[in-house]
Amino acid sequence: GYNSRLDALQAAVLSVKLRHLDAYNAARAAVAKRYYSELTKDLILPSHSEDITPCWHQFVVRSEKKKELCSYLTTQGVGCGTFYPVPLHRQKAFHEGNCSNAGAYLPVAEMISSQSVYLPIWPELTKEQVDTVIGTVNGFYFGRVA
């Protein structure tokens, strides 16, 4: 944990950015829409209930070839990453003291952790950059260079 209290400078910047929040969310939603319609079905795309509207802070796909895909994207200059590369129940904090999950085997959490890759989805992405992400991901699966 960090002590991440908001200081006056951060508050001033955020007060300006907050006015643009709806536009930022709409831009990310447009990127997500393209990802859904154009990314290969070899990936498992994120799902959500139809009665909610995601803000698309992250766009996390699942790939059985996570390491290879991340390596390929990186060598092609496409940013990607992983959150929680180690499932929470396997992290050191849960192995000390009296945590009841210490040593637990949670196969779904471990599978998702081993497959999750996030793709770029910030609001300032250009059409060309989104084309590059889609083309590079699809190129990995179909043996084409984007």
N, C-alpha and C positions, 0 to 999 in steps of 0.2 A: 503494500500500500504506500501511496504517496499522500502528502498533504497538499492537495491541489485546490486550494482556495482561490477564488477569482480575485485578481487584483484590479485596480482602477483602470490600468491600460487595457487589460483584456476585456473588461466590461465595456469600455468605450468602443473598441473594435467590434465586439459582438453586438452592441446596440445598433451599429450601422449595418452589419451583416444580417441581423434579424429581419430587417425590412425586405430582404431578398429571399427569405426562406422558402416561400411558396414557389418562386421561380427556380431556385436550386433544386427543390424536390421534384418539380416538373421536369427539369433537365435530366435528373437521374432516372426518373421514371421512363423517359424517352429512350435512354440508353438501355435500361432493363427490357423494355419492349423489343428493341432490336436484338438483344441477346436471346430472348425467348424465341423469337421468330427465325433467327439466323444461325445460332450456334448448333453444332452437331448434336444429334440425339444420343451420341455415345456418352455424353455427360449426363449427370443427374442434376437438373436445374432446381433452384429453390422453389418451394411451394408455400402457399399461405392461404388462409381462409378467404373466400370471396367477399366477405363482409368487412374486410379491412383494407386500408390503402397503405402499403409500405412506403417508407421514406427512402428506402434503398441506400441506407448508410453503407451497406456492404452488399456485394453480389457474390455469394459463395456457391460454387458448383462442387459436385463430387465427381471424382475420377478414380477409377481403379488403377490408373497409371499416374498417380499424383507426382511422384518424384521425377519421372521422365517428362511429364507435361511442364512442371515448374522449371526444370532445367532447360527445356526447349524454349519456353517463353522468355526466360532470362537471356539466353544466347541470342534470341531474335529482338531483344530490346523492349519486350512487353513486360510491364510490371505485373507481378502477381505475388501472392504470399499465402501464408497460412496463419490462422489463429489457433491457439491451443494445439500445437503439434504433439503435445503429450496430453492425453485426457486428464481432466481434473483429478480423478480418483487415483491417478498414477503420479501426481506431482508430489514433491518432497513434503510440502506442508501437510499433506494428508497421511503421511507415514510416521509422523512423530506424535507423541502424546497418546491420547485415547480416542483417536478418530475411528469410528466404526467402519469406515470404508477402506482402511489400510489393507492393502493386498487384495482388494475386491477384484473380481473379474466381471466387467460390464461390457459384453461383446458389442452392443450397438454403439456405445460411446467410443469404444476403441476403433470400430470400423469407420465411423464418421470422422474421427480424428485422423485416421490414416488416409482418408480420401478427400478432405476439404481443401479447396483452393479458392482464394478470392481473386476476382478480376477487377480491373479498374472501373470505377463508376462515379467519379467525381463530376460535378455539374459543368465544369469547363471543358470536358472532353469534346473535341471536334468530331465531325462526321468522319473525317479521314482517320482519326485515331481509333474510333470505334470500328471502322472498317478493318484497320490493322489488327486490332485485338481479335475480332471475329475470324478474319482470314488466317491469322497465325494459329489460333486454337484449332480451327478446322483443318488447316494444313498439317498440323501435328497428327491428327487422326487419319487423314487421307493421304499422307505421304507427299504433300505438296509444300513447297516453300512459299510462304505468304509474300 
